[in-house]
Amino acid sequence: MRSLRARHAGAWLALLSGMSLTSPLWAQPTAADKALAEGLFQDGKKLMDEGRLQEACPKLAESQRVDPTVGTLLNLAVCHEKEGKTASAWAEFKEASALAASAGQQDRSQFAAKRASELEARLTRLVLEVAQAAPGMAITLNGKDLSAAAATGSGIPVDPGTATIEARAPGKQPWSQQVALDPGPSAPRVVIPPLADAVAAEQPKAAPPAPPPPAPVVPQEAAKPAASGGPLRTLGFVAGGVGLAGIGVGSVFGIMAIQKAGDVEVGCSGNFRCSRADVEANESAQTTAMVSNIAVGAGLVFLGAGVTMVLMSRSPEKPVASERVWLSPSVASDGGRVTLGGQW
């Protein structure tokens, strides 16, 4: 039995680890539950005797959960007291005192009550104050729910260490704070401020408009030519202008040659011998005629090239049939003429 194995813990622990209650305190555990609880109890007692409290206390707590007895509860309270969890040990001693008294075990009840009284003088009590209670407000201490009205202004026994306090309410932003609690006796005070209104969820931003489709790429050969027809058209007009100037110069020299030839013919008509002046005039007329022929020929070449370039650079927007160019040379008694016409 658990009481016989506990006598080695010392005289005052022998009382705590005495024979467990023969009748169950809660629902009747099965044989398997009792075997498991007994194994956990023995392991926990051994670890506690070795001073390995962080391993011993959880085993004793699990043994108490599986098969609750006054003896196991008293040993768990002793383990928690050694571990420094004064509030947990105080509550477990008080519970064990009441259970032992109801079972007629006065020695255990008195021992547990005495230890609870000693611990009560050394408790750390956390005092909470709510600055402004919100509808539906919920407060938790280390994950345990508290009543906002009951917790306010009351010293809540807590184990030394770090405590986490949280407050929530519908439509409010949650609030939390961690408090370092020193071993008692002490009564630290924490004020829960008014909870701020919850920030409305941001509306999702509208997606940016889709970029316009890229402009179609016009092939180089299909690109619309400039209104002026481009450099080729300009060059054609220049060449045509040069050609017209050449024809004009040639025409002037031609007229001069014709006039000089007429003068020579008049000077030599009366006799078979021409004067030296007539001979020089005849040579000058021949030279002038040659210059006229060269100028007119070059002018025709430039004019033809210019017309060709203008026709090659015509705008596709205008039908070909609407473009008409003509060149009309003529010779008269007073000289030569070249007429250029067209429609663009």
KEFIVEX-342079 format. One line per field, with one value per residue: residue number from 1; x, y, z of N, C-alpha, C in turn. Coordinates in steps of 0.001 Angstrom, whole numbers. Example, Ala and Ser with C-alpha at 12.3 -4.5 7.8 and 13.67 -1.06 7.14 Angstrom:
k = c(1	2);
n_x = c(13190	12850);
n_y = c(-5690	-2250);
n_z = c(7800	7080);
ca_x = c(12300	13670);
ca_y = c(-4500	-1060);
ca_z = c(7800	7140);
c_x = c(13200	12900);
c_y = c(-3300	30);
c_z = c(7800	7870);
//
This chain:
k = c(1	2	3	4	5	6	7	8	9	10	11	12	13	14	15	16	17	18	19	20	21	22	23	24	25	26	27	28	29	30	31	32	33	34	35	36	37	38	39	40	41	42	43	44	45	46	47	48	49	50	51	52	53	54	55	56	57	58	59	60	61	62	63	64	65	66	67	68	69	70	71	72	73	74	75	76	77	78	79	80	81	82	83	84	85	86	87	88	89	90	91	92	93	94	95	96	97	98	99	100	101	102	103	104	105	106	107	108	109	110	111	112	113	114	115	116	117	118	119	120	121	122	123	124	125	126	127	128	129	130	131	132	133	134	135	136	137	138	139	140	141	142	143	144	145	146	147	148	149	150	151	152	153	154	155	156	157	158	159	160	161	162	163	164	165	166	167	168	169	170	171	172	173	174	175	176	177	178	179	180	181	182	183	184	185	186	187	188	189	190	191	192	193	194	195	196	197	198	199	200	201	202	203	204	205	206	207	208	209	210	211	212	213	214	215	216	217	218	219	220	221	222	223	224	225	226	227	228	229	230	231	232	233	234	235	236	237	238	239	240	241	242	243	244	245	246	247	248	249	250	251	252	253	254	255	256	257	258	259	260	261	262	263	264	265	266	267	268	269	270	271	272	273	274	275	276	277	278	279	280	281	282	283	284	285	286	287	288	289	290	291	292	293	294	295	296	297	298	299	300	301	302	303	304	305	306	307	308	309	310	311	312	313	314	315	316	317	318	319	320	321	322	323	324	325	326	327	328	329	330	331	332	333	334	335	336	337	338	339	340	341	342	343	344);
n_x = c(855	282	824	2685	4994	5621	6688	9428	10022	10159	9135	7064	6211	5292	2776	1398	1565	179	-2088	-4292	-7603	-10088	-12465	-13677	-13241	-14376	-15738	-15829	-12703	-11218	-9600	-7333	-6916	-6296	-3891	-2249	-2291	-1029	1562	2417	2320	4317	6610	6581	6913	9487	11042	10562	11744	14341	14724	14012	11967	10547	10011	8734	6326	4446	3940	2745	485	-837	-1324	-3168	-5230	-6029	-6667	-8098	-7088	-6887	-4332	-2579	-3169	-2267	489	1017	497	2594	4754	4349	4617	7340	8348	7890	5451	3309	587	-762	-110	-1296	-4060	-4416	-3785	-5913	-8085	-7491	-7671	-10400	-11484	-10327	-11437	-14138	-13963	-13417	-10812	-9156	-6536	-5097	-6658	-6291	-3512	-3273	-4826	-3306	-924	-1969	-2775	-307	854	-897	-251	1969	1323	1241	-694	-2595	-3876	-6455	-7652	-10265	-10386	-12437	-15199	-16229	-19046	-19726	-17160	-14250	-11921	-8765	-6473	-3391	-4456	-6770	-10216	-11693	-14104	-15066	-16297	-16044	-13288	-12270	-10589	-10096	-7801	-6100	-4925	-1841	705	4171	6236	5868	3029	329	-1944	-4998	-7452	-10570	-13173	-16258	-15995	-13813	-10310	-8043	-6338	-3302	-965	2114	3187	5660	5872	6830	7933	5664	4977	2931	1206	741	-500	-2533	-3754	-6320	-6624	-9074	-10542	-9549	-11378	-12072	-10242	-11641	-11745	-9597	-10785	-10562	-8257	-9075	-8408	-5772	-6403	-6356	-3522	-3478	-3814	-876	151	-390	2314	3506	4534	7676	7596	4957	4460	3091	3943	5546	3805	5081	6374	8953	12597	13350	11406	11788	14398	13851	12357	14340	16198	14582	14219	16843	17108	15185	16321	18676	17603	16419	18700	20014	18142	18262	20926	20609	18855	20499	22486	21072	20423	22978	23817	22032	22902	25427	24700	23420	25548	27215	25794	25874	28197	30814	32753	33340	33524	36159	34998	32533	33292	34279	31935	30455	31870	31484	28744	28528	29815	28119	25812	26619	26960	24343	23156	24386	23533	20755	20517	21603	19816	17426	18074	18369	15813	14232	15182	14396	11571	11141	11988	10115	7764	8307	8249	5651	2674	857	-1771	-2913	-4402	-2798	-3644	-4355	-2045	-352	2095	3685	5879	6687	8512	9346	10115	10712	10808	12016	13503	13997	11590	10535	7948	6715	4432	1933	22	-487);
n_y = c(-1192	2422	3844	2400	2481	5144	5787	6083	8652	10329	11400	13371	13312	10768	10760	12116	10376	8136	5321	5223	6477	4056	4051	5316	8741	9994	9054	5537	4118	1926	-1337	-1206	1525	1986	558	1986	4515	3849	3162	5633	7137	5938	6459	9253	9810	8774	10415	12877	12478	12434	15015	15927	17805	19002	16882	15145	16305	16531	13777	12927	14556	13499	10901	11483	12440	10179	8250	9512	10267	10987	10699	10825	13410	14969	14462	15601	18289	18797	18479	20598	22726	22555	23104	25750	26730	28252	29025	26967	24776	25634	25634	22892	21712	22722	21517	18821	18731	19117	16855	14767	15208	14704	12009	11008	11057	12506	13197	13593	15605	17702	18084	18909	21243	22860	23188	24542	26919	27992	28437	30304	32707	33390	33884	35028	37527	38573	41604	42766	45444	46910	49438	50405	48703	46699	45788	42341	41633	39664	38130	36656	34709	33513	31860	30911	31440	34356	36037	39276	41013	39662	39362	41896	44073	42080	40018	37691	34499	33507	31585	32275	33815	34256	35839	35915	38205	38733	40532	40745	41823	42091	43844	45286	46020	43437	43137	42633	41627	40882	39917	40001	38042	38100	35937	35695	37192	39253	41750	42504	44965	45299	47237	47083	48700	50868	49219	49645	50658	48311	48246	48836	46420	46814	47862	45902	46927	48288	46606	47675	49379	47556	47668	49488	47793	47042	49186	48283	47038	48618	47393	48158	48447	48961	51353	54630	56993	60191	63330	64952	63246	62420	62299	61584	62649	65368	65650	65061	67289	69218	68350	68567	71349	72194	71094	72552	75085	74644	74120	76575	78260	77105	77653	80426	80774	79494	81176	83391	82316	81880	84481	85572	83976	84855	87504	87063	85861	87987	89788	88512	88168	89779	89414	87103	86949	87076	89397	89877	90332	89174	86543	86044	86483	84368	82204	82715	82398	79670	78657	79593	78214	75596	75697	76152	73778	71927	72882	72674	69905	68862	69997	68723	66115	66371	67296	65135	63177	64330	64329	61595	60802	62167	60894	58311	58677	59130	59627	56945	57403	58822	58159	56488	57171	59782	61259	63102	63963	65982	66787	69169	70010	72686	74430	77599	80407	82416	81143	78231	76322	74749	73108	72286	70391	69231	67222	66951);
n_z = c(0	-455	1927	3424	1861	2083	4574	4806	4148	6304	9597	9700	7063	6932	7986	5996	3852	4498	4662	1942	1368	1768	423	-2669	-3714	-5855	-8976	-9301	-9830	-12282	-12134	-13714	-13734	-11065	-10867	-12617	-11357	-8940	-9808	-10861	-8525	-6915	-8493	-8447	-5691	-5263	-6928	-5702	-3207	-4072	-4701	-7199	-8187	-10326	-11975	-10284	-9248	-11519	-11977	-9576	-9706	-11939	-11020	-8996	-10569	-12029	-10051	-7545	-4246	-706	436	-1800	-2667	-510	-625	-3119	-2537	-735	-2472	-4285	-2510	-1828	-4286	-4529	-5306	-3831	-3743	-5126	-3473	-1068	-1749	-2269	204	1752	455	859	3651	4069	2761	4198	6718	6175	5736	8189	9062	11196	12011	9634	8560	10402	10172	7467	7549	9260	7763	5596	6836	7587	5104	4067	5230	3810	1237	-2178	-3402	-6060	-7077	-8988	-10981	-12751	-14971	-16602	-17214	-19954	-21994	-21954	-21204	-20747	-18591	-18231	-16337	-16575	-18551	-17323	-16858	-15434	-13452	-14223	-12427	-9959	-9719	-9518	-7389	-5524	-3740	-5429	-4839	-6080	-7731	-7226	-9735	-13233	-14374	-16665	-17814	-19378	-21253	-22839	-25077	-26890	-29958	-29156	-28827	-27939	-24778	-23012	-20459	-18917	-15714	-13236	-10438	-7169	-4438	-1646	1628	-417	-2352	-5253	-7592	-10408	-13003	-15268	-18228	-19937	-22663	-25979	-28908	-31467	-34459	-37572	-40113	-42811	-45960	-48854	-51280	-54433	-57432	-59545	-62653	-65716	-67828	-70947	-74119	-76026	-78708	-82109	-84034	-86814	-89854	-91444	-94184	-94581	-93467	-93352	-95717	-95414	-95761	-97521	-99217	-98696	-98662	-101286	-102950	-102521	-103516	-106127	-106955	-106709	-108622	-110856	-110893	-111406	-113936	-115391	-115173	-116624	-119153	-119626	-119700	-121871	-123851	-123986	-124881	-127299	-128692	-128847	-130477	-132850	-133560	-133966	-136080	-137999	-138366	-139467	-141829	-143105	-143388	-145176	-147497	-149838	-151291	-152058	-150263	-146844	-144197	-141747	-139288	-139698	-139906	-137304	-135888	-136829	-135820	-133091	-133006	-133506	-131237	-129254	-129985	-129453	-126672	-126003	-126878	-125150	-122629	-122888	-123319	-120916	-119144	-119905	-119126	-116278	-115715	-116525	-114742	-112312	-112577	-112667	-110077	-108499	-109278	-108375	-105639	-104931	-103029	-101514	-100945	-102957	-106004	-108753	-111262	-111059	-111192	-113378	-115727	-118106	-120823	-123146	-125800	-128072	-131109	-132395	-134693	-133326	-131378	-129122	-127217	-124182	-122687	-119495	-117779	-115452	-113029	-109621);
ca_x = c(0	1048	1229	3855	6144	5871	7244	10837	10137	10285	7990	5921	5672	4613	1359	783	1552	-433	-2998	-5293	-8992	-10540	-13609	-13331	-13777	-15170	-16203	-15054	-11717	-11069	-8366	-6229	-6667	-5609	-2511	-1532	-2125	-39	2884	2754	2555	5630	7639	6575	7493	10923	11637	10486	12786	15622	14770	13694	10576	9890	9555	7897	4992	3502	3545	1769	-759	-1509	-1838	-4366	-6309	-6512	-7284	-7968	-7117	-6399	-2894	-1896	-3369	-1380	1851	1100	601	3959	5642	4175	5185	8786	8645	7684	4109	2606	-864	-1250	-11	-2302	-5377	-4450	-3871	-7271	-8973	-7200	-8191	-11849	-11771	-9960	-12431	-15371	-13713	-13150	-9371	-8927	-5115	-4758	-7380	-5634	-2201	-3465	-5317	-2191	-27	-2660	-2734	1062	1077	-1761	454	3068	799	1285	-2072	-2660	-5077	-6802	-8627	-10745	-10656	-13755	-15690	-16917	-20051	-19208	-15727	-13741	-10559	-8116	-5214	-2661	-5353	-7962	-11225	-12072	-15230	-14588	-16839	-15515	-11839	-11882	-10371	-9838	-6455	-6190	-3698	-1161	2056	5227	6732	5328	1594	-165	-3319	-5589	-8817	-11199	-14580	-16705	-15816	-12679	-9001	-7623	-5254	-2610	209	2809	3597	6585	5360	7827	7350	4982	3659	2897	-89	917	-1761	-2516	-4948	-6678	-7115	-10235	-10182	-9740	-12266	-11403	-10079	-12374	-10866	-9399	-11421	-9544	-8039	-9479	-7284	-5466	-6917	-5428	-2859	-4024	-3039	171	-202	146	3549	3313	5763	8368	7193	3581	4342	2584	4998	5252	2998	5949	6940	10248	13770	13404	10532	12467	15514	13293	12022	15589	16727	13723	14520	18123	16863	14496	17291	19559	16865	16268	19981	20242	17243	18809	22080	20123	18337	21654	23161	20250	20563	24308	23839	21299	23760	26475	24077	23165	26822	27883	24851	26125	29409	31255	33748	32816	34532	36716	33985	31495	33850	34304	30542	30003	32452	30793	27399	28676	30100	26876	24890	27095	26607	22893	22818	24804	22661	19418	20604	21735	18562	16455	18445	18001	14354	13688	15484	13538	10201	11144	12052	8836	6778	8627	7958	4268	1937	-106	-3141	-3436	-4370	-1780	-4246	-4498	-757	-43	3220	4035	6971	6398	9483	8937	11116	10120	11792	12738	14220	13363	10809	10170	6813	6564	3138	1596	-1019	-67);
ca_y = c(0	3652	4347	1686	2934	6549	6002	6433	10081	11108	11227	14226	12886	9485	11027	12511	9288	6965	4523	6022	6171	2794	4300	6310	10073	10356	7860	4353	3792	515	-1953	-671	2891	1912	119	3123	5537	3380	3294	7055	7613	5473	7212	10628	9838	8554	11622	13949	12204	12770	16452	16233	18230	19300	15610	14445	16904	16102	12373	12864	15168	12544	9820	11989	12568	8857	7612	10536	9856	12018	10541	11363	14857	15566	14413	16587	19601	18923	18651	21964	23663	22536	23697	27187	27081	28366	29097	25628	23939	26100	25142	21439	21382	22999	20487	17555	18812	18913	15475	13882	15379	14010	10578	10640	11000	13794	13532	14165	16869	18741	18374	19682	22572	23611	23588	25557	28185	28516	28932	31467	33912	33663	33869	36182	37787	39518	42453	43295	46528	47193	50882	50617	47417	46731	44720	41051	41584	38412	38260	35379	34743	32311	31022	30546	32490	35022	36950	40655	41623	38995	39509	43289	44463	40929	39473	36326	33762	33051	31073	33207	33579	35168	35677	36580	38682	39118	41037	40819	42211	42243	45166	45966	45416	42681	43702	41618	42105	39898	40488	39178	37932	37632	35173	36538	37812	40461	41975	43383	45480	45502	47937	46799	49977	50749	48585	50505	50127	47532	48936	48158	45790	47644	47383	45533	47934	47893	46246	48745	49084	46847	48584	49383	46883	47745	49592	47334	47444	48755	47021	49281	48659	49423	52639	55681	57961	61566	64049	65568	62237	61998	62922	61332	63613	66675	65601	65118	68680	69961	67972	69183	72773	72349	70818	73695	76179	74318	74316	78019	78814	76626	78369	81782	80664	79127	82388	84224	81705	82113	85885	85777	83350	85747	88644	86598	85631	89290	90405	87792	87906	90571	88996	85764	87035	87644	90168	89200	90432	88166	85218	85930	86353	83014	81298	82949	81804	78226	78380	79812	77112	74404	75860	75982	72353	71244	73286	72090	68458	68598	70352	67648	64967	66661	67371	63771	62498	64882	63819	60168	60696	62602	59832	57161	58984	59602	59136	55899	57831	59384	57153	56709	57770	61227	61904	63255	64856	66013	67657	69503	70935	73282	75323	78670	81205	83261	80314	76984	76334	73464	73301	71219	70451	68043	67302	66173);
ca_z = c(0	-570	3241	3880	1093	2356	5908	4717	3849	7522	10490	9354	5769	7089	8203	4726	2888	5104	3842	1249	1714	1185	-459	-3672	-3504	-7029	-9682	-8978	-10866	-12619	-11637	-14513	-13270	-9781	-11104	-13199	-10326	-7967	-10405	-10906	-7153	-6473	-9213	-7959	-4353	-5382	-7498	-4708	-2206	-4685	-4949	-8605	-8011	-11600	-12518	-9303	-9096	-12562	-11800	-8473	-10162	-12820	-10170	-8335	-11556	-12419	-8870	-6507	-2842	202	603	-2982	-2691	489	-1162	-4205	-1901	-216	-3622	-4780	-1541	-2002	-5595	-4425	-5758	-2549	-3921	-5452	-2273	-104	-2160	-2149	1634	2225	-92	1538	5020	4045	2387	5310	7784	5791	5794	9567	9307	11849	12057	8330	8394	11209	9590	6241	7896	9820	6676	4794	7581	7502	3733	3801	5667	2891	-127	-3089	-3842	-7173	-7019	-10311	-11035	-14105	-15037	-17210	-17711	-21238	-22086	-22388	-20957	-20179	-18086	-17968	-15596	-16977	-19338	-16569	-16910	-14194	-13544	-14105	-11206	-8772	-9619	-9277	-6001	-4658	-3815	-5935	-4557	-7301	-7524	-7655	-11094	-14242	-14618	-17869	-17645	-20659	-21203	-24159	-25113	-28285	-30540	-28529	-29037	-26752	-23967	-22219	-19744	-18095	-14431	-12459	-9074	-6203	-3314	-672	1403	-1222	-3006	-6410	-8134	-11858	-13482	-16660	-18763	-20838	-23924	-27158	-29933	-32503	-35738	-38641	-41101	-44001	-47170	-49855	-52301	-55776	-58298	-60502	-63992	-66589	-68776	-72307	-74972	-76791	-80059	-83103	-84701	-88259	-90573	-92050	-95569	-94630	-92810	-94231	-96020	-95033	-96744	-98511	-100098	-98244	-99283	-102726	-103633	-102479	-104462	-107486	-107286	-106912	-109939	-111878	-110961	-112120	-115347	-115993	-115312	-117752	-120412	-119826	-120144	-123238	-124761	-124173	-125768	-128632	-129330	-129194	-131626	-134039	-133921	-134525	-137407	-138914	-138668	-140375	-143135	-143717	-143744	-146261	-148586	-151023	-151969	-151689	-149202	-145571	-143467	-140554	-138227	-139940	-139559	-135835	-135427	-137151	-134818	-131808	-133078	-133359	-129813	-128492	-130286	-128739	-125251	-125909	-126974	-123904	-121527	-123070	-123094	-119466	-118490	-120137	-118297	-114887	-115615	-116572	-113466	-111254	-112748	-112274	-108607	-107933	-109511	-107520	-104227	-104809	-101853	-101888	-100708	-104186	-107076	-109776	-112451	-110898	-111339	-114806	-116007	-119530	-121249	-124552	-126398	-129359	-131701	-133205	-135415	-132382	-130412	-128709	-125984	-123559	-121769	-118492	-117097	-114675	-112005	-108446);
c_x = c(886	1553	2509	5096	6528	6545	8704	11035	10290	9025	6811	5349	4954	3127	668	619	986	-1413	-4068	-6672	-9409	-11702	-13232	-13974	-14645	-15651	-15247	-14051	-11666	-9764	-7158	-5887	-5898	-4144	-1671	-1263	-1075	1379	3329	3071	3947	6757	7728	7203	9014	11621	11615	11534	14169	15758	14477	12221	9854	9425	8570	6484	4040	3063	2521	435	-1524	-2064	-3130	-5532	-6909	-7256	-7158	-8116	-6565	-4881	-2128	-2007	-2453	72	2040	1226	2003	4942	5557	4739	6704	9200	8480	6333	3186	1098	-1443	-1212	-1059	-3684	-5470	-4486	-5284	-8244	-8742	-7731	-9693	-12195	-11443	-10963	-13710	-15212	-13392	-11685	-8937	-7452	-4666	-5421	-6702	-4263	-2346	-3939	-4194	-1249	-672	-2619	-1344	1344	264	-1078	1581	2609	1114	-115	-2071	-3984	-5301	-7832	-8980	-11131	-12035	-14188	-16445	-17939	-19434	-17729	-15342	-12277	-10017	-6803	-4516	-3571	-6616	-8943	-11524	-13302	-14725	-15063	-16215	-14023	-11422	-11755	-10065	-8402	-6520	-4884	-3097	214	3069	5763	6189	3877	1207	-1629	-3808	-7022	-9338	-12655	-14988	-16538	-14663	-11379	-8589	-6430	-4621	-1381	790	3367	4529	6146	6431	7156	6786	5629	3773	1533	102	-438	-1577	-3842	-5154	-7280	-8374	-9788	-10492	-10672	-11466	-11347	-10799	-11401	-10780	-10082	-10348	-9457	-8441	-8247	-7023	-5987	-5857	-4788	-3446	-3177	-2002	-295	389	1375	3312	4597	6355	7872	5768	3405	3935	3703	4578	4510	3860	6584	8332	11376	13815	12559	11188	13617	15013	12942	13289	16165	15898	13988	15821	17925	16181	15440	18226	18873	16699	17548	20271	19384	17776	19991	21658	19608	19487	22383	22399	20409	21923	24410	23118	22145	24854	25901	23821	24463	27476	26988	25199	27323	29825	32288	33128	33934	35023	35721	32900	32001	33863	32892	30022	30565	31784	29415	27475	28943	28835	25880	25287	26748	25120	22508	23184	23866	21288	19455	20718	20449	17501	16755	18029	16488	13727	13949	14601	12122	10109	11149	10749	7778	7044	8269	6540	3602	952	-1536	-3772	-3362	-3364	-2356	-4338	-3185	-394	1054	3482	5113	6796	7426	8937	10027	10387	11223	12601	13455	13465	12615	10601	9081	6679	5234	2867	495	-616	-1138);
c_y = c(1235	4128	3664	2173	4365	6790	6418	7915	10924	11005	12061	13877	11553	9680	11362	11330	8006	6307	5411	5617	4890	2992	5398	7632	10514	9067	6699	4057	2290	-11	-1426	749	2875	1497	1265	4195	5122	3510	4755	7597	7194	6236	8637	10751	9690	9802	12780	13734	12559	14261	16855	16626	18476	18035	14925	14982	16511	14652	12217	13462	14207	11360	10239	12092	11201	8176	8570	9946	10996	11927	11122	12883	15556	15555	15419	18000	19835	19176	20081	22996	23704	23210	25216	27647	27136	28379	27723	24720	24332	25565	23626	21008	21619	21940	19155	17558	18538	17471	14508	13993	14643	12498	10108	10521	12350	14168	14161	15519	17989	19104	19262	21100	23434	24085	24652	26913	28813	29110	30199	32762	34288	33755	35170	36357	38890	40272	43047	44404	46790	48668	51159	49298	47615	45607	43434	40874	40267	38613	36866	35625	33422	31314	30601	31718	33024	35872	38368	41288	41012	39238	40914	43559	43322	40465	38014	35606	33208	32515	32125	32811	34640	34833	36482	36920	39161	39581	41180	41234	42370	43685	45947	45251	44652	43369	42580	42246	40949	40582	39503	39213	37331	36792	36114	36499	39114	40549	42938	43747	45750	46134	47599	48070	49775	50171	49513	49831	49385	48329	48139	47595	46649	47006	47009	46587	47390	47605	47369	48379	48426	47830	48415	48449	47655	48061	48612	47909	47468	48357	48211	49544	49175	50768	53709	56677	59346	62272	64627	64555	61812	62670	62733	62332	64996	66726	65676	66531	69507	69655	68583	70663	73050	72120	71970	74870	75925	74533	75806	78655	78403	77351	79767	81742	80273	80327	83284	83658	81964	83551	86143	85144	84207	86934	88262	86421	86954	89918	89762	87617	88667	90132	87633	85776	87700	88389	89371	89239	89400	86769	85027	85773	84966	82011	81465	82327	80301	77844	78531	78686	75854	74482	75655	74521	71607	71576	72672	70590	68117	68918	69285	66434	65184	66701	65993	63003	63009	64384	62361	60010	61128	61528	58627	57410	59452	58953	58078	56323	58395	58331	57527	57434	59275	61964	61914	64289	64818	67033	67888	70498	71458	74242	76331	79452	82088	82466	79043	77157	74898	73736	72088	71394	69168	68309	66379	66255);
c_z = c(0	789	3715	3154	1448	3694	5865	4448	5098	8348	10056	7978	5878	7290	6881	3801	3468	4170	3241	1696	1023	250	-1444	-3343	-4664	-7687	-9416	-10095	-11099	-12031	-12409	-14077	-11958	-9954	-11683	-12153	-9306	-8522	-10488	-9517	-6670	-7173	-8684	-6586	-4420	-5908	-6505	-3626	-2754	-4984	-6382	-8698	-9341	-12306	-11579	-9281	-10220	-12424	-10667	-8894	-11069	-12038	-9475	-9315	-11894	-11258	-7695	-5102	-2000	343	-594	-3030	-1693	-8	-2311	-3627	-1352	-1354	-4160	-3806	-1675	-3319	-5587	-4920	-4540	-2710	-4243	-4229	-1250	-464	-1986	-680	2164	1722	624	2967	5054	3714	3529	6445	7453	5837	7209	9887	9891	11859	10731	8133	9164	10627	8353	6550	8453	8714	5796	5487	7511	6121	3455	4210	4706	1433	-880	-3645	-4898	-7112	-8414	-10169	-12491	-14157	-15611	-17823	-19014	-21278	-22633	-22147	-20281	-19806	-17830	-17251	-15852	-17695	-18630	-16568	-15515	-14449	-13317	-12804	-9961	-8597	-9238	-7785	-5062	-4846	-4206	-5612	-5853	-6917	-7951	-9033	-12029	-14491	-15854	-17678	-19005	-20440	-22625	-24000	-26568	-28764	-29956	-28887	-27781	-26079	-23179	-21570	-18941	-16849	-13737	-10998	-8172	-5118	-2255	704	599	-1896	-4177	-7020	-9634	-12266	-14958	-17251	-19600	-22182	-25092	-28151	-30983	-33793	-36805	-39647	-42346	-45206	-48183	-50940	-53660	-56614	-59281	-61876	-64849	-67561	-70162	-73143	-75763	-78197	-81062	-83793	-86201	-88952	-91302	-93457	-95671	-93988	-93807	-94500	-95594	-96157	-97850	-99458	-99704	-98996	-100801	-103504	-103661	-103473	-105902	-107902	-107509	-108290	-111063	-112023	-111713	-113619	-116055	-116181	-116488	-119086	-120712	-120336	-121590	-124241	-125041	-125120	-127184	-129389	-129761	-130411	-132914	-134517	-134569	-135913	-138432	-139307	-139650	-141780	-143847	-144194	-144946	-147476	-149860	-151811	-151469	-150584	-148012	-144892	-142261	-139414	-138420	-139578	-138039	-135276	-135694	-136149	-133465	-131807	-132897	-131904	-128974	-128721	-129534	-127250	-125055	-125942	-125692	-122756	-121644	-122812	-121611	-118725	-118668	-119274	-116846	-114719	-115631	-115281	-112341	-111351	-112310	-110751	-107953	-108100	-108608	-106069	-104025	-103594	-102281	-101671	-101980	-105279	-108135	-110967	-112349	-111077	-112823	-114963	-117514	-119780	-122752	-125073	-127723	-129811	-132582	-133872	-134495	-131308	-130099	-127404	-125512	-122554	-120874	-117805	-116350	-113664	-110876	-107373);
//
